[in-house]
Amino acid sequence: MTPARPRSSRRSALVTMAALFAATGCSFADDSDAAPSPVVPTPPAREAALCRALHRALPERVDGLARRDTAPASDLTAAWGDPAVELRCGVPKPDVLTPGTEHYNPKHPAVEINGVEWLLEELDEGYRFTTVLRKTFVEVWVPGAHAPEVNVLTDLAKPVRKTIPFGI
């Protein structure tokens, strides 16, 4: 039979565990309500103006998911649902479309949804879709929890068509 640990020893172990969690940035609280924090792109001024117009035209819901605030707040990002579908406008040209890069592939899969062509990239935990043939690139990351991931693009096609013109 193992003797019970004294109370002070158990309390000390809990304090030590809490200190370790705090030091490593972990917490016992569920932070799923925290605002999504997509990296804010830094496009040239002309593209940023297109992105601001897109931001104003974005819907309150995509594929039934409600729009959320992002942190930091930006006219270049948007999010919906939990886990968040994240949109970034004014992102750099994807490597698969850039000759000379390691991942260049002119035949990379794309899909056309309601008049907008999207580059399709499967990731470990969902898909990244990036507009092509437009004046600026718009990227949408959709977590696998929202499968079929392509569904969100039907609600985003109209504002993209309206605000981001054809051309490169």
Secondary structure, 3 states (H helix, E strand, C coil): CCCCCCHHHHHHHHHHHHHHHHHCCCCCCCCCCCCCCCCCCCCCHHHHHHHHHHHHHCCCEECCEEEECCCCCCCCEEEECCCCEEEEEEECCCHHHCCCCCCCCCCCCEEEECCEEEEEEEECCEEEEEECCECCEEEEEEEHHHCCHHHHHHHHHHHHHHHCCECC
